[in-house]
Amino acid sequence: MSVTQQWITIAIAVLGTMFTRFISFMVFPPSRKAPKYIVYLGTILPSAVMAMLVVYAYKDMVLSIPSPTTFPTILATVFIILIHLWRRNLLLSILSGTILYMILIQSL
Amino acid sequence: MKEAFKFAFPKTIPILAGFLFLGISYGIYATAQGFSPIYPIMMSALVFAGSLEFVMVNLLLSPFNPLSTFLLTLMINARHIFYGLSMLKKYQRLDYKKFYTIFGMCDESFSINATIEVPEHLDQGWVYFHVTWLNHLYWVLGTTIGALFGNHLPFNTQGIDFALSALFLVLFLEQLVNKKQYLAILIGGLGALGALLLLGPDHFMVPTMIVILICLSIDYFYQTHKELNQ
């Protein structure tokens, strides 16, 4: 495709992405009271979506079992769960877990 | 506003690590396919949706097809519709910061803003806004470094992308412990895992969301039906 067509393609991707991010707010503006069902979805969806995003984050590891990343991933994950339930400190859990993972994967 | 920044910034540090690494990889990838640095940099600034941006590199090398580009964009980013529904109450109240905060609602910004409990004395709107632009900045910065300086990085970054998996894991734990919505978590987790194993890594998100929507709707109408009968 030509350079113009490339930038049109990028513009379409921008608009499509914006559409998915804005559509809920356009359908349910502040002036219009959202139906009970939608309010319910708003309170319950984050839990389901966060669970989905964890699977999303681990998808490559899950599909490649067994591989050199399997053991470091499981160990770092267990470590993060334990340290997070113990200290409940977002940054501490993520940084220490990631450093552990990097050490494991670079040295194994 | 300053206080809100002090609260928001530490929450984004894991993303600083993850996005710099991923952004650098993306910048290297796009320029290795023959694109001038301005392409990945502009896409990171304007599209700001990681997985779509990787796909776009291939798309830009294929024949021009606006309709399929649009549909593909909707499919890959469909989960953002869910994010919008989840953030209706939180973002609807934002003033002039609203447009940008919604524009920049990537997975990571959504996850943080949906999960963290903002202390009473802070302005929630500013916290959401700071989280959003910081993450956006990290992503564009990473892409720029990768696109311009690609192969001259001096240290071993192997494994640093785990920071993003760790982020989702920890935010998930927070959600689990704080909200205790076990049924929804079970539906989302098992639905995604089943769809992933059945359909593979590229096509499981939309079916998962349909499953989630159906199951949660059944539960909702079952609960309201029960209430009506009491």
Interface residues (C-beta under 8 A of the other chain):
Chain A: M1 S2 Q5 Q6 I8 T9 I10 I12 A13 V14 L15 G16 T17 M18 F19 T20 R21 F22 I23 S24 F25 F28 P29 P30 A34 K36 Y37 I38 V39 Y40 L41 G42 I44 L45 P46 S47 A48 V49 M50 A51 M52 L53 V54 V55 Y56 A57 Y58 K59 D60 V62 L63 P72 T73 A76 T77 I80 I81 H84 L85 R88 L90 L91 S93 I94 L95 G97 T98 Y101 M102 L104 I105 Q106
Chain B: P10 K11 I13 P14 A17 Y39 M42 M43 L46 V47 F48 A49 L52 M56 L59 L60 S62 P63 F64 P66 T69 F70 T73 L74 N77 A78 R79 H80 I81 F82 Y83 G84 L85 S86 M87 L88 K89 Y91 Q92 R93 K98 I102 F103 M105 D107 S111 A114 T115 N156 Q158 G159 I160 F162 A163 L164 S165 A166 L167 F168 L169 V170 L171 F172 L173 E174 Q175 L176 V177 K179 Q181 A184 I185 L186 I187 G188 G189 G191 A192 L193 L196 L197 G200 P201 F204 M205 T208 M209 I212 L213 L216 S217 Y220 T224
